[in-house]
Amino acid sequence: MSNTRVDIYTKFACGFCVRAKHLLSSKGVEFNELDVTMGGPNRDEMLRRAPMARTVPQIFIGDVYVGGSDELVALEREGKLDALLTEG
């Protein structure tokens, strides 16, 4: 479905991360999963992109910062997610 790059920062055993990944997968969206469980460069990158982020998942669709799982689900509920995924 998507030609737009989707990045999702996750941690091991995160239920909200599983929820977000499931929604994206159910729409046929390929995404780049970046694990921040142990910190490191992926976490540093996440904080550069979303300086106020303190939880996971943190989701980016193209250059758009979506936020977390709740925000992703809200976009889907409002009928706005497909358009965002096909932009770019």
Phi and psi restraints in degrees (range 20) as a CNS / XPLOR table:
assign (resid 1 and name C) (resid 2 and name N)
       (resid 2 and name CA) (resid 2 and name C) 1.0 -105.0 20.0 2
assign (resid 2 and name N) (resid 2 and name CA)
       (resid 2 and name C) (resid 3 and name N) 1.0 134.3 20.0 2
assign (resid 2 and name C) (resid 3 and name N)
       (resid 3 and name CA) (resid 3 and name C) 1.0 -100.3 20.0 2
assign (resid 3 and name N) (resid 3 and name CA)
       (resid 3 and name C) (resid 4 and name N) 1.0 -4.5 20.0 2
assign (resid 3 and name C) (resid 4 and name N)
       (resid 4 and name CA) (resid 4 and name C) 1.0 -88.5 20.0 2
assign (resid 4 and name N) (resid 4 and name CA)
       (resid 4 and name C) (resid 5 and name N) 1.0 138.6 20.0 2
assign (resid 4 and name C) (resid 5 and name N)
       (resid 5 and name CA) (resid 5 and name C) 1.0 -67.7 20.0 2
assign (resid 5 and name N) (resid 5 and name CA)
       (resid 5 and name C) (resid 6 and name N) 1.0 131.5 20.0 2
assign (resid 5 and name C) (resid 6 and name N)
       (resid 6 and name CA) (resid 6 and name C) 1.0 -121.2 20.0 2
assign (resid 6 and name N) (resid 6 and name CA)
       (resid 6 and name C) (resid 7 and name N) 1.0 121.6 20.0 2
assign (resid 6 and name C) (resid 7 and name N)
       (resid 7 and name CA) (resid 7 and name C) 1.0 -113.0 20.0 2
assign (resid 7 and name N) (resid 7 and name CA)
       (resid 7 and name C) (resid 8 and name N) 1.0 135.2 20.0 2
assign (resid 7 and name C) (resid 8 and name N)
       (resid 8 and name CA) (resid 8 and name C) 1.0 -134.0 20.0 2
assign (resid 8 and name N) (resid 8 and name CA)
       (resid 8 and name C) (resid 9 and name N) 1.0 120.2 20.0 2
assign (resid 8 and name C) (resid 9 and name N)
       (resid 9 and name CA) (resid 9 and name C) 1.0 -90.4 20.0 2
assign (resid 9 and name N) (resid 9 and name CA)
       (resid 9 and name C) (resid 10 and name N) 1.0 127.4 20.0 2
assign (resid 9 and name C) (resid 10 and name N)
       (resid 10 and name CA) (resid 10 and name C) 1.0 -133.6 20.0 2
assign (resid 10 and name N) (resid 10 and name CA)
       (resid 10 and name C) (resid 11 and name N) 1.0 170.0 20.0 2
assign (resid 10 and name C) (resid 11 and name N)
       (resid 11 and name CA) (resid 11 and name C) 1.0 -130.7 20.0 2
assign (resid 11 and name N) (resid 11 and name CA)
       (resid 11 and name C) (resid 12 and name N) 1.0 155.0 20.0 2
assign (resid 11 and name C) (resid 12 and name N)
       (resid 12 and name CA) (resid 12 and name C) 1.0 -58.8 20.0 2
assign (resid 12 and name N) (resid 12 and name CA)
       (resid 12 and name C) (resid 13 and name N) 1.0 138.0 20.0 2
assign (resid 12 and name C) (resid 13 and name N)
       (resid 13 and name CA) (resid 13 and name C) 1.0 62.0 20.0 2
assign (resid 13 and name N) (resid 13 and name CA)
       (resid 13 and name C) (resid 14 and name N) 1.0 32.0 20.0 2
assign (resid 13 and name C) (resid 14 and name N)
       (resid 14 and name CA) (resid 14 and name C) 1.0 -97.2 20.0 2
assign (resid 14 and name N) (resid 14 and name CA)
       (resid 14 and name C) (resid 15 and name N) 1.0 112.0 20.0 2
assign (resid 14 and name C) (resid 15 and name N)
       (resid 15 and name CA) (resid 15 and name C) 1.0 -62.3 20.0 2
assign (resid 15 and name N) (resid 15 and name CA)
       (resid 15 and name C) (resid 16 and name N) 1.0 -37.5 20.0 2
assign (resid 15 and name C) (resid 16 and name N)
       (resid 16 and name CA) (resid 16 and name C) 1.0 -67.1 20.0 2
assign (resid 16 and name N) (resid 16 and name CA)
       (resid 16 and name C) (resid 17 and name N) 1.0 -34.3 20.0 2
assign (resid 16 and name C) (resid 17 and name N)
       (resid 17 and name CA) (resid 17 and name C) 1.0 -65.5 20.0 2
assign (resid 17 and name N) (resid 17 and name CA)
       (resid 17 and name C) (resid 18 and name N) 1.0 -44.0 20.0 2
assign (resid 17 and name C) (resid 18 and name N)
       (resid 18 and name CA) (resid 18 and name C) 1.0 -60.5 20.0 2
assign (resid 18 and name N) (resid 18 and name CA)
       (resid 18 and name C) (resid 19 and name N) 1.0 -43.3 20.0 2
assign (resid 18 and name C) (resid 19 and name N)
       (resid 19 and name CA) (resid 19 and name C) 1.0 -59.5 20.0 2
assign (resid 19 and name N) (resid 19 and name CA)
       (resid 19 and name C) (resid 20 and name N) 1.0 -47.9 20.0 2
assign (resid 19 and name C) (resid 20 and name N)
       (resid 20 and name CA) (resid 20 and name C) 1.0 -64.5 20.0 2
assign (resid 20 and name N) (resid 20 and name CA)
       (resid 20 and name C) (resid 21 and name N) 1.0 -44.7 20.0 2
assign (resid 20 and name C) (resid 21 and name N)
       (resid 21 and name CA) (resid 21 and name C) 1.0 -64.2 20.0 2
assign (resid 21 and name N) (resid 21 and name CA)
       (resid 21 and name C) (resid 22 and name N) 1.0 -37.9 20.0 2
assign (resid 21 and name C) (resid 22 and name N)
       (resid 22 and name CA) (resid 22 and name C) 1.0 -63.3 20.0 2
assign (resid 22 and name N) (resid 22 and name CA)
       (resid 22 and name C) (resid 23 and name N) 1.0 -45.1 20.0 2
assign (resid 22 and name C) (resid 23 and name N)
       (resid 23 and name CA) (resid 23 and name C) 1.0 -59.9 20.0 2
assign (resid 23 and name N) (resid 23 and name CA)
       (resid 23 and name C) (resid 24 and name N) 1.0 -48.2 20.0 2
assign (resid 23 and name C) (resid 24 and name N)
       (resid 24 and name CA) (resid 24 and name C) 1.0 -61.7 20.0 2
assign (resid 24 and name N) (resid 24 and name CA)
       (resid 24 and name C) (resid 25 and name N) 1.0 -45.1 20.0 2
assign (resid 24 and name C) (resid 25 and name N)
       (resid 25 and name CA) (resid 25 and name C) 1.0 -63.4 20.0 2
assign (resid 25 and name N) (resid 25 and name CA)
       (resid 25 and name C) (resid 26 and name N) 1.0 -38.1 20.0 2
assign (resid 25 and name C) (resid 26 and name N)
       (resid 26 and name CA) (resid 26 and name C) 1.0 -65.5 20.0 2
assign (resid 26 and name N) (resid 26 and name CA)
       (resid 26 and name C) (resid 27 and name N) 1.0 -21.5 20.0 2
assign (resid 26 and name C) (resid 27 and name N)
       (resid 27 and name CA) (resid 27 and name C) 1.0 -94.6 20.0 2
assign (resid 27 and name N) (resid 27 and name CA)
       (resid 27 and name C) (resid 28 and name N) 1.0 3.5 20.0 2
assign (resid 27 and name C) (resid 28 and name N)
       (resid 28 and name CA) (resid 28 and name C) 1.0 76.5 20.0 2
assign (resid 28 and name N) (resid 28 and name CA)
       (resid 28 and name C) (resid 29 and name N) 1.0 21.0 20.0 2
assign (resid 28 and name C) (resid 29 and name N)
       (resid 29 and name CA) (resid 29 and name C) 1.0 -88.7 20.0 2
assign (resid 29 and name N) (resid 29 and name CA)
       (resid 29 and name C) (resid 30 and name N) 1.0 126.7 20.0 2
assign (resid 29 and name C) (resid 30 and name N)
       (resid 30 and name CA) (resid 30 and name C) 1.0 -85.9 20.0 2
assign (resid 30 and name N) (resid 30 and name CA)
       (resid 30 and name C) (resid 31 and name N) 1.0 139.6 20.0 2
assign (resid 30 and name C) (resid 31 and name N)
       (resid 31 and name CA) (resid 31 and name C) 1.0 -138.8 20.0 2
assign (resid 31 and name N) (resid 31 and name CA)
       (resid 31 and name C) (resid 32 and name N) 1.0 158.8 20.0 2
assign (resid 31 and name C) (resid 32 and name N)
       (resid 32 and name CA) (resid 32 and name C) 1.0 -98.0 20.0 2
assign (resid 32 and name N) (resid 32 and name CA)
       (resid 32 and name C) (resid 33 and name N) 1.0 113.6 20.0 2
assign (resid 32 and name C) (resid 33 and name N)
       (resid 33 and name CA) (resid 33 and name C) 1.0 -93.2 20.0 2
assign (resid 33 and name N) (resid 33 and name CA)
       (resid 33 and name C) (resid 34 and name N) 1.0 125.2 20.0 2
assign (resid 33 and name C) (resid 34 and name N)
       (resid 34 and name CA) (resid 34 and name C) 1.0 -117.8 20.0 2
assign (resid 34 and name N) (resid 34 and name CA)
       (resid 34 and name C) (resid 35 and name N) 1.0 109.3 20.0 2
assign (resid 34 and name C) (resid 35 and name N)
       (resid 35 and name CA) (resid 35 and name C) 1.0 -78.7 20.0 2
assign (resid 35 and name N) (resid 35 and name CA)
       (resid 35 and name C) (resid 36 and name N) 1.0 127.1 20.0 2
assign (resid 35 and name C) (resid 36 and name N)
       (resid 36 and name CA) (resid 36 and name C) 1.0 -116.4 20.0 2
assign (resid 36 and name N) (resid 36 and name CA)
       (resid 36 and name C) (resid 37 and name N) 1.0 18.5 20.0 2
assign (resid 36 and name C) (resid 37 and name N)
       (resid 37 and name CA) (resid 37 and name C) 1.0 -53.8 20.0 2
assign (resid 37 and name N) (resid 37 and name CA)
       (resid 37 and name C) (resid 38 and name N) 1.0 -45.4 20.0 2
assign (resid 37 and name C) (resid 38 and name N)
       (resid 38 and name CA) (resid 38 and name C) 1.0 -103.9 20.0 2
assign (resid 38 and name N) (resid 38 and name CA)
       (resid 38 and name C) (resid 39 and name N) 1.0 18.6 20.0 2
assign (resid 38 and name C) (resid 39 and name N)
       (resid 39 and name CA) (resid 39 and name C) 1.0 78.3 20.0 2
assign (resid 39 and name N) (resid 39 and name CA)
       (resid 39 and name C) (resid 40 and name N) 1.0 -137.4 20.0 2
assign (resid 39 and name C) (resid 40 and name N)
       (resid 40 and name CA) (resid 40 and name C) 1.0 81.0 20.0 2
assign (resid 40 and name N) (resid 40 and name CA)
       (resid 40 and name C) (resid 41 and name N) 1.0 -164.1 20.0 2
assign (resid 40 and name C) (resid 41 and name N)
       (resid 41 and name CA) (resid 41 and name C) 1.0 -63.1 20.0 2
assign (resid 41 and name N) (resid 41 and name CA)
       (resid 41 and name C) (resid 42 and name N) 1.0 -33.2 20.0 2
assign (resid 41 and name C) (resid 42 and name N)
       (resid 42 and name CA) (resid 42 and name C) 1.0 -65.1 20.0 2
assign (resid 42 and name N) (resid 42 and name CA)
       (resid 42 and name C) (resid 43 and name N) 1.0 -39.8 20.0 2
assign (resid 42 and name C) (resid 43 and name N)
       (resid 43 and name CA) (resid 43 and name C) 1.0 -67.1 20.0 2
assign (resid 43 and name N) (resid 43 and name CA)
       (resid 43 and name C) (resid 44 and name N) 1.0 -42.0 20.0 2
assign (resid 43 and name C) (resid 44 and name N)
       (resid 44 and name CA) (resid 44 and name C) 1.0 -59.6 20.0 2
assign (resid 44 and name N) (resid 44 and name CA)
       (resid 44 and name C) (resid 45 and name N) 1.0 -43.1 20.0 2
assign (resid 44 and name C) (resid 45 and name N)
       (resid 45 and name CA) (resid 45 and name C) 1.0 -63.4 20.0 2
assign (resid 45 and name N) (resid 45 and name CA)
       (resid 45 and name C) (resid 46 and name N) 1.0 -43.7 20.0 2
assign (resid 45 and name C) (resid 46 and name N)
       (resid 46 and name CA) (resid 46 and name C) 1.0 -57.7 20.0 2
assign (resid 46 and name N) (resid 46 and name CA)
       (resid 46 and name C) (resid 47 and name N) 1.0 -44.1 20.0 2
assign (resid 46 and name C) (resid 47 and name N)
       (resid 47 and name CA) (resid 47 and name C) 1.0 -71.5 20.0 2
assign (resid 47 and name N) (resid 47 and name CA)
       (resid 47 and name C) (resid 48 and name N) 1.0 -27.4 20.0 2
assign (resid 47 and name C) (resid 48 and name N)
       (resid 48 and name CA) (resid 48 and name C) 1.0 -68.5 20.0 2
assign (resid 48 and name N) (resid 48 and name CA)
       (resid 48 and name C) (resid 49 and name N) 1.0 -39.8 20.0 2
assign (resid 48 and name C) (resid 49 and name N)
       (resid 49 and name CA) (resid 49 and name C) 1.0 -78.3 20.0 2
assign (resid 49 and name N) (resid 49 and name CA)
       (resid 49 and name C) (resid 50 and name N) 1.0 -32.8 20.0 2
assign (resid 49 and name C) (resid 50 and name N)
       (resid 50 and name CA) (resid 50 and name C) 1.0 -136.6 20.0 2
assign (resid 50 and name N) (resid 50 and name CA)
       (resid 50 and name C) (resid 51 and name N) 1.0 80.3 20.0 2
assign (resid 50 and name C) (resid 51 and name N)
       (resid 51 and name CA) (resid 51 and name C) 1.0 -56.4 20.0 2
assign (resid 51 and name N) (resid 51 and name CA)
       (resid 51 and name C) (resid 52 and name N) 1.0 -28.5 20.0 2
assign (resid 51 and name C) (resid 52 and name N)
       (resid 52 and name CA) (resid 52 and name C) 1.0 -91.5 20.0 2
assign (resid 52 and name N) (resid 52 and name CA)
       (resid 52 and name C) (resid 53 and name N) 1.0 1.3 20.0 2
assign (resid 52 and name C) (resid 53 and name N)
       (resid 53 and name CA) (resid 53 and name C) 1.0 -68.1 20.0 2
assign (resid 53 and name N) (resid 53 and name CA)
       (resid 53 and name C) (resid 54 and name N) 1.0 127.4 20.0 2
assign (resid 53 and name C) (resid 54 and name N)
       (resid 54 and name CA) (resid 54 and name C) 1.0 -128.7 20.0 2
assign (resid 54 and name N) (resid 54 and name CA)
       (resid 54 and name C) (resid 55 and name N) 1.0 -3.8 20.0 2
assign (resid 54 and name C) (resid 55 and name N)
       (resid 55 and name CA) (resid 55 and name C) 1.0 -129.4 20.0 2
assign (resid 55 and name N) (resid 55 and name CA)
       (resid 55 and name C) (resid 56 and name N) 1.0 169.1 20.0 2
assign (resid 55 and name C) (resid 56 and name N)
       (resid 56 and name CA) (resid 56 and name C) 1.0 -124.9 20.0 2
assign (resid 56 and name N) (resid 56 and name CA)
       (resid 56 and name C) (resid 57 and name N) 1.0 157.0 20.0 2
assign (resid 56 and name C) (resid 57 and name N)
       (resid 57 and name CA) (resid 57 and name C) 1.0 -76.1 20.0 2
assign (resid 57 and name N) (resid 57 and name CA)
       (resid 57 and name C) (resid 58 and name N) 1.0 160.4 20.0 2
assign (resid 57 and name C) (resid 58 and name N)
       (resid 58 and name CA) (resid 58 and name C) 1.0 -120.6 20.0 2
assign (resid 58 and name N) (resid 58 and name CA)
       (resid 58 and name C) (resid 59 and name N) 1.0 125.1 20.0 2
assign (resid 58 and name C) (resid 59 and name N)
       (resid 59 and name CA) (resid 59 and name C) 1.0 -120.8 20.0 2
assign (resid 59 and name N) (resid 59 and name CA)
       (resid 59 and name C) (resid 60 and name N) 1.0 134.7 20.0 2
assign (resid 59 and name C) (resid 60 and name N)
       (resid 60 and name CA) (resid 60 and name C) 1.0 -126.6 20.0 2
assign (resid 60 and name N) (resid 60 and name CA)
       (resid 60 and name C) (resid 61 and name N) 1.0 131.1 20.0 2
assign (resid 60 and name C) (resid 61 and name N)
       (resid 61 and name CA) (resid 61 and name C) 1.0 -116.8 20.0 2
assign (resid 61 and name N) (resid 61 and name CA)
       (resid 61 and name C) (resid 62 and name N) 1.0 110.0 20.0 2
assign (resid 61 and name C) (resid 62 and name N)
       (resid 62 and name CA) (resid 62 and name C) 1.0 61.2 20.0 2
assign (resid 62 and name N) (resid 62 and name CA)
       (resid 62 and name C) (resid 63 and name N) 1.0 -129.3 20.0 2
assign (resid 62 and name C) (resid 63 and name N)
       (resid 63 and name CA) (resid 63 and name C) 1.0 -92.5 20.0 2
assign (resid 63 and name N) (resid 63 and name CA)
       (resid 63 and name C) (resid 64 and name N) 1.0 3.9 20.0 2
assign (resid 63 and name C) (resid 64 and name N)
       (resid 64 and name CA) (resid 64 and name C) 1.0 -91.9 20.0 2
assign (resid 64 and name N) (resid 64 and name CA)
       (resid 64 and name C) (resid 65 and name N) 1.0 124.8 20.0 2
assign (resid 64 and name C) (resid 65 and name N)
       (resid 65 and name CA) (resid 65 and name C) 1.0 -83.9 20.0 2
assign (resid 65 and name N) (resid 65 and name CA)
       (resid 65 and name C) (resid 66 and name N) 1.0 113.9 20.0 2
assign (resid 65 and name C) (resid 66 and name N)
       (resid 66 and name CA) (resid 66 and name C) 1.0 -82.8 20.0 2
assign (resid 66 and name N) (resid 66 and name CA)
       (resid 66 and name C) (resid 67 and name N) 1.0 -43.2 20.0 2
assign (resid 66 and name C) (resid 67 and name N)
       (resid 67 and name CA) (resid 67 and name C) 1.0 113.6 20.0 2
assign (resid 67 and name N) (resid 67 and name CA)
       (resid 67 and name C) (resid 68 and name N) 1.0 -135.9 20.0 2
assign (resid 67 and name C) (resid 68 and name N)
       (resid 68 and name CA) (resid 68 and name C) 1.0 -104.7 20.0 2
assign (resid 68 and name N) (resid 68 and name CA)
       (resid 68 and name C) (resid 69 and name N) 1.0 -163.5 20.0 2
assign (resid 68 and name C) (resid 69 and name N)
       (resid 69 and name CA) (resid 69 and name C) 1.0 -60.9 20.0 2
assign (resid 69 and name N) (resid 69 and name CA)
       (resid 69 and name C) (resid 70 and name N) 1.0 -43.8 20.0 2
assign (resid 69 and name C) (resid 70 and name N)
       (resid 70 and name CA) (resid 70 and name C) 1.0 -61.1 20.0 2
assign (resid 70 and name N) (resid 70 and name CA)
       (resid 70 and name C) (resid 71 and name N) 1.0 -40.6 20.0 2
assign (resid 70 and name C) (resid 71 and name N)
       (resid 71 and name CA) (resid 71 and name C) 1.0 -68.0 20.0 2
assign (resid 71 and name N) (resid 71 and name CA)
       (resid 71 and name C) (resid 72 and name N) 1.0 -37.1 20.0 2
assign (resid 71 and name C) (resid 72 and name N)
       (resid 72 and name CA) (resid 72 and name C) 1.0 -64.1 20.0 2
assign (resid 72 and name N) (resid 72 and name CA)
       (resid 72 and name C) (resid 73 and name N) 1.0 -45.7 20.0 2
assign (resid 72 and name C) (resid 73 and name N)
       (resid 73 and name CA) (resid 73 and name C) 1.0 -63.8 20.0 2
assign (resid 73 and name N) (resid 73 and name CA)
       (resid 73 and name C) (resid 74 and name N) 1.0 -38.5 20.0 2
assign (resid 73 and name C) (resid 74 and name N)
       (resid 74 and name CA) (resid 74 and name C) 1.0 -62.9 20.0 2
assign (resid 74 and name N) (resid 74 and name CA)
       (resid 74 and name C) (resid 75 and name N) 1.0 -41.6 20.0 2
assign (resid 74 and name C) (resid 75 and name N)
       (resid 75 and name CA) (resid 75 and name C) 1.0 -59.7 20.0 2
assign (resid 75 and name N) (resid 75 and name CA)
       (resid 75 and name C) (resid 76 and name N) 1.0 -42.1 20.0 2
assign (resid 75 and name C) (resid 76 and name N)
       (resid 76 and name CA) (resid 76 and name C) 1.0 -64.5 20.0 2
assign (resid 76 and name N) (resid 76 and name CA)
       (resid 76 and name C) (resid 77 and name N) 1.0 -46.0 20.0 2
assign (resid 76 and name C) (resid 77 and name N)
       (resid 77 and name CA) (resid 77 and name C) 1.0 -61.2 20.0 2
assign (resid 77 and name N) (resid 77 and name CA)
       (resid 77 and name C) (resid 78 and name N) 1.0 -37.4 20.0 2
assign (resid 77 and name C) (resid 78 and name N)
       (resid 78 and name CA) (resid 78 and name C) 1.0 -82.0 20.0 2
assign (resid 78 and name N) (resid 78 and name CA)
       (resid 78 and name C) (resid 79 and name N) 1.0 -2.6 20.0 2
assign (resid 78 and name C) (resid 79 and name N)
       (resid 79 and name CA) (resid 79 and name C) 1.0 75.5 20.0 2
assign (resid 79 and name N) (resid 79 and name CA)
       (resid 79 and name C) (resid 80 and name N) 1.0 21.3 20.0 2
assign (resid 79 and name C) (resid 80 and name N)
       (resid 80 and name CA) (resid 80 and name C) 1.0 -104.1 20.0 2
assign (resid 80 and name N) (resid 80 and name CA)
       (resid 80 and name C) (resid 81 and name N) 1.0 -12.2 20.0 2
assign (resid 80 and name C) (resid 81 and name N)
       (resid 81 and name CA) (resid 81 and name C) 1.0 -68.8 20.0 2
assign (resid 81 and name N) (resid 81 and name CA)
       (resid 81 and name C) (resid 82 and name N) 1.0 -44.8 20.0 2
assign (resid 81 and name C) (resid 82 and name N)
       (resid 82 and name CA) (resid 82 and name C) 1.0 -58.5 20.0 2
assign (resid 82 and name N) (resid 82 and name CA)
       (resid 82 and name C) (resid 83 and name N) 1.0 -43.0 20.0 2
assign (resid 82 and name C) (resid 83 and name N)
       (resid 83 and name CA) (resid 83 and name C) 1.0 -62.7 20.0 2
assign (resid 83 and name N) (resid 83 and name CA)
       (resid 83 and name C) (resid 84 and name N) 1.0 -41.3 20.0 2
assign (resid 83 and name C) (resid 84 and name N)
       (resid 84 and name CA) (resid 84 and name C) 1.0 -65.4 20.0 2
assign (resid 84 and name N) (resid 84 and name CA)
       (resid 84 and name C) (resid 85 and name N) 1.0 -36.8 20.0 2
assign (resid 84 and name C) (resid 85 and name N)
       (resid 85 and name CA) (resid 85 and name C) 1.0 -71.4 20.0 2
assign (resid 85 and name N) (resid 85 and name CA)
       (resid 85 and name C) (resid 86 and name N) 1.0 -26.4 20.0 2
assign (resid 85 and name C) (resid 86 and name N)
       (resid 86 and name CA) (resid 86 and name C) 1.0 -96.6 20.0 2
assign (resid 86 and name N) (resid 86 and name CA)
       (resid 86 and name C) (resid 87 and name N) 1.0 -7.1 20.0 2
assign (resid 86 and name C) (resid 87 and name N)
       (resid 87 and name CA) (resid 87 and name C) 1.0 -70.9 20.0 2
assign (resid 87 and name N) (resid 87 and name CA)
       (resid 87 and name C) (resid 88 and name N) 1.0 155.0 20.0 2
